Structures are given as structure tokens and as C-alpha cells.
Amino acid sequence: MSLAHLTPEWPVPRTVRAAFTLRAGGVSAAPFDTLNTAEHVGDRNEDVAENRRRVRKGLALPSEPAWLEQVHGVAVLDLDQVQAGTRADAALTRRPGRVCVVQVADCLPVFLAARDASAAAVAHCGWRGLAGGVLEATVRALDAAPRDLCAWLGPAIGPDAFEVGEEVRAAFLAHDTRAGEAFSANPRGRWQCDLFALARQRLLGLGITAVAGGGLCTYADPERFFSYRREGRCGRMAALIWLDGQGERP
């Protein structure tokens, strides 16, 4: 069983496996049609379970992904440690066979991996989490030299569609005045926000220079992507990363 998905193109070993699911190929009815992977959006539980089964089978995942309760925060779940609960907006692993996942429908998924395939992570970056430091928290938890990490920016709402208020711009400027370069004033007295540029700035600030991806707009492509800003009530796509190899399995 194959599954339509995007695969990051980035300079990491083939033992780092990653995928971004598309909206087609599932069983959910409108407005969650069809490959919705989220339980919290109002979809039928049995349809979500079947969609997740299809994701696992179609991607030949080594285990069930560690589905998170995302809250637009900065907490990072280490799948190699015993932790209570799954409330987090990023996950990491250093062991083969454990699948990190975040779910998105306009927010930016940022994949991270060590060049030697010793660690992998994925972070859910809406504007609140990105401004609050979810990328910094994830990189800190990976405990790797920034020069040894690579990043891939998945699909997200693009700057032409992402209109925000002054409070969003102010939140980023408070961290770094250069963030102003990612905002363009519009005729309505508000701002067009470039999440991709903001993520690149944060990653470069951390010392991560190998940054690929970015630019695929979820809002502008309804055939492939869910978009909360476009649709309101809709499904979620999954951004997954795991390590393959002959090492320890869960």
C-alpha cells in the first residue's frame, strides 16, 4: 500500500527517514476529507484510526507514531525517556524505530536531524511557538553542535496568505529586530508574515546553516493540503521523522 506524501530533500544519511502526508488517500468525510490524522478536530474517531493505520502501513513505519497533544508551546518530548503525558509541540529521538510526529494545517513543521544520523526531531511552529522559542528548545534538547544539524522546512501558510496584527510582529521584534524583514505592511494596516523567513532566522541564530525546504503554501494548494486559515474546520497533515537501522527497536 503506497501513500502520497512529500519527502524532504536535505543532506542527511538515508537512515534518517522523514515524510509529510498529503490530504488525499484517507477515509474521512468532508470537511476532513480525506487523510485527516487528528483526533481533536471533530472527525469520527474510527476514521482517524483508519487514516493513521494507512499512514503507518503506507510509510512502512517501524512503530506507532508518538502523537502529541499540541498547545502552541515550547515543550519537547524525548521519546527515549519515560515521560508522563504527551503535551508538547516537538519530539526527538536518538534510537532507531521511534517515530516523532507533529500535525499541521498552516503551521510550519521543522524537521531536524544530525548529519551522522545520530538524532532526529520535528517541531510544530505556529507563530506563537516560533516566537516563544520552540526551535531553540528543540535544538537544546538534541544536545548537538549546531554545525552538525540539518533542517528542512515543510509546507505552511505562505506570506501572501498569512495576515497578522501588530502583536505578532511585536512578539518577534522583541527577540530580534531583524525579524522585521519577515513582515510586509498591507493596505489594511496589518502585516503579511513570512513564517519560513522567521524560522530560517531562528535557525541561523542557533548556528544551523544547512536549511532546506520552505515555500510550499498550504493555503494556496487545496488539492494537496489542509489549511485552517482557508477552511476553518478541516483535517491535519502529519510531519513524521524516524531513524532507520539495525540498532535498538522499541
C-alpha angles and dihedrals in degrees: 000000000000124000126206108239145137121256120206117245105213138129101267131116119274089247087074103083122192138165142176115208123223126220097254129079103054139097104243119122125230133324086028095044116186133325099030111161098183126101096192101063100076099265122139110276092224091054092050090049091052092047091051090049089053091050092051093047097039093051093038090233115193093223143359109291117251097249110207134213097232119206104169089258137122104252116128123207115216104208091198093062130068105249133169114243133355102248102135142110099221138035136196141186139184096189128083116248101032115113121214117200142175127182125225144175102177100341115106120255112209116198118203130188139166115248090236093050092244094128142014137188144169128206132200107225117189113159093268095052093042092050091044094055109260091148092050090049092049095049090046091052092049088059093205132132107267091230088061094055131086127197135202123195113215129205118303140152108299128229094256090062103031107088115176140173130250091266090067093050091046092053091058096040089055088063099040129355089214087071086081088080088071094060128075123190116238131203091260093066092255135101138258106222126210107207091180092057092046092051091049090051092052093047093048089048088057091051097256107137100164098085121153135171128034130128102078105123118212093195094055097049111057093164093065107021142050113228123193092194091052101039108020099204106047146124131273133241124222127235108198135182132175142157120251124201146093096290131105118326125203 
